Amino acid sequence: MTLEDCDRVAEIRVGGWRSAYRGLIPQPYLDSMSVREDAERRRTRLLEGSAGVVNVVAERDGEVIGWACHGPYRDGEVPAGGVELYAIYVDPQRYGAGVGRQLIEESVRRCTAAGHTRMYLWVLEGNARARRFYERSGFRPDGAAEPFEVDGVQVPEVRYVKELSG
C-alpha cells in the first residue's frame, strides 16, 4: 500500500463497515464515519510505520479493490507474540469475486514466510458472512471472546486462529 492508495482504502473500509456491520453496530456510528478522516488516519499510520505491520492492496485494472493489514498479535494494545490479521476489506461491489480470498492468502503466505506459526483475528460474533469466509480460509474460533464497545453498545467479538505451516 502506498500513500496514494489511502483515499481508496478508506472508501473501501468505510463502505465495508456500512455494508457488513449494518444491524450489528449502531447505525448513527456507521452514518458518522468519515472517509476523509479515515484516509488521514491511514496516511498517518503509513508514514509513522509501525514495526512489523504490513498493508496489502488488491488491484484490478489499476484500481484498488481491496485491502488487508496484518502485524504482531496484540493483547489489548500490547504486542503478545504471534501475528494478527487486523483488517481485511473488499469493495462491497466486489463481494464474492475472490478478492478477499486472494488478500487473506497473501497475508497468510507472507506471515508463513516470516516464520510465524499461528495467525489470529477478531471478528464480530454476529457477522455470519465474515465468519463463514474465515472458516473457509482455514481459521477456527478458539473460544476467546471479548466485547467491543461502539457508541456505548457492547458488540461481542470472537477470536479465530489458523495454524501456519512452512
C-alpha positions in Angstrom: 0.0 0.0 0.0 1.2 3.5 -0.8 0.2 6.9 0.4 -1.7 7.3 -2.9 -3.8 4.3 -2.0 -5.1 5.7 1.3 -8.1 7.5 -0.1 -9.4 4.5 -1.9 -8.6 2.2 1.0 -10.6 4.5 3.3 -13.6 4.4 0.9 -13.4 0.6 0.9 -13.1 0.4 4.7 -15.9 2.8 5.4 -18.1 1.1 2.7 -17.2 -2.3 4.2 -18.2 -1.2 7.7 -21.5 0.3 6.5 -22.3 -2.9 4.5 -21.0 -5.7 6.8 -21.9 -4.2 10.1 -25.4 -2.9 9.4 -27.6 -4.2 12.2 -24.5 -5.1 14.3 -23.0 -1.7 15.0 -25.3 1.3 16.0 -26.4 2.9 12.7 -25.6 6.5 13.9 -22.0 5.4 14.3 -21.9 3.9 10.8 -23.5 7.0 9.4 -21.0 9.3 11.0 -17.9 7.5 9.6 -15.8 9.9 7.5 -13.9 8.6 4.5 -11.7 11.8 4.7 -10.8 11.2 8.3 -10.2 7.5 7.8 -7.9 8.3 4.8 -6.0 10.7 7.0 -5.5 8.0 9.7 -4.3 5.6 7.1 -1.7 8.1 5.8 -0.5 9.0 9.3 -0.1 5.3 10.3 1.7 4.5 7.0 4.1 7.5 7.5 4.7 6.6 11.1 5.4 3.0 10.1 4.6 0.5 12.9 7.2 -2.3 13.3 6.0 -5.4 11.5 2.7 -4.0 10.3 2.1 -4.9 6.6 -0.6 -3.3 4.4 -1.5 -5.1 1.2 -3.9 -3.9 -1.5 -5.6 -5.8 -4.3 -5.8 -4.0 -7.6 -7.8 -4.7 -10.8 -7.2 -2.7 -13.9 -5.2 -0.1 -11.8 -8.0 0.4 -9.3 -7.6 -0.6 -5.6 -10.5 -3.0 -4.8 -9.4 -4.5 -1.5 -7.1 -4.1 1.5 -5.7 -6.2 4.2 -3.4 -5.4 7.1 -1.6 -7.7 9.4 1.1 -7.5 12.1 2.2 -8.5 15.6 -0.6 -10.0 17.7 -1.9 -7.6 20.3 -3.3 -8.3 23.7 -5.1 -5.1 24.1 -2.6 -2.7 22.6 0.4 -4.7 24.0 2.2 -6.9 21.5 1.8 -10.5 22.7 3.7 -12.7 20.2 2.3 -14.3 17.1 0.7 -12.5 14.2 -2.8 -11.0 13.7 -4.9 -10.1 10.7 -6.0 -6.7 11.8 -8.3 -5.9 8.9 -9.5 -7.2 5.5 -12.0 -5.2 3.4 -13.2 -5.6 -0.1 -15.1 -3.1 -2.2 -18.7 -4.2 -1.4 -19.5 -4.3 -5.1 -16.7 -6.9 -5.5 -18.0 -9.3 -2.7 -17.9 -12.9 -3.9 -15.3 -12.3 -6.7 -12.4 -13.9 -4.9 -10.7 -10.6 -3.9 -10.9 -11.4 -0.1 -9.6 -14.9 -0.7 -6.6 -13.5 -2.6 -5.9 -11.0 0.1 -6.1 -13.4 3.0 -3.9 -16.0 1.1 -1.3 -13.3 0.5 -1.3 -12.3 4.2 -1.0 -15.9 5.3 1.8 -16.5 2.7 3.8 -13.5 4.0 3.3 -14.5 7.6 4.3 -18.1 7.0 7.4 -17.0 5.0 8.3 -14.7 8.0 8.3 -17.8 10.2 5.1 -17.3 12.1 3.3 -20.5 13.2 -0.1 -19.1 14.2 -2.3 -16.3 12.9 -5.2 -14.7 14.9 -8.0 -12.4 14.0 -11.1 -10.9 15.8 -14.5 -10.9 14.2 -17.9 -9.6 15.3 -19.8 -12.5 16.7 -22.9 -11.7 14.7 -21.0 -11.2 11.4 -22.0 -14.6 9.9 -20.8 -13.8 6.4 -17.2 -12.9 7.6 -17.2 -15.9 9.9 -18.0 -18.3 7.1 -15.3 -16.6 5.0 -12.7 -17.1 7.7 -13.7 -20.7 8.3 -13.4 -21.4 4.5 -9.9 -19.9 4.8 -8.9 -22.4 7.5 -9.5 -20.2 10.6 -11.3 -21.6 13.6 -12.8 -20.0 16.7 -10.6 -20.8 19.7 -13.1 -19.9 22.4 -11.8 -16.4 23.3 -14.3 -13.6 23.2 -14.4 -10.0 24.3 -16.8 -7.1 24.0 -16.1 -4.3 21.6 -17.8 -1.0 22.6 -19.3 1.3 19.9 -21.3 4.3 21.0 -21.9 2.8 24.4 -23.1 -0.5 23.0 -21.3 -3.7 23.7 -20.7 -5.7 20.5 -19.2 -9.1 21.1 -16.2 -10.3 19.2 -14.8 -13.8 18.9 -11.2 -14.7 18.2 -10.2 -17.1 15.3 -6.9 -18.8 14.8 -5.2 -20.6 12.0 -2.1 -22.7 12.3 0.5 -21.8 9.7 2.9 -24.3 8.2 6.2 -23.6 6.4 
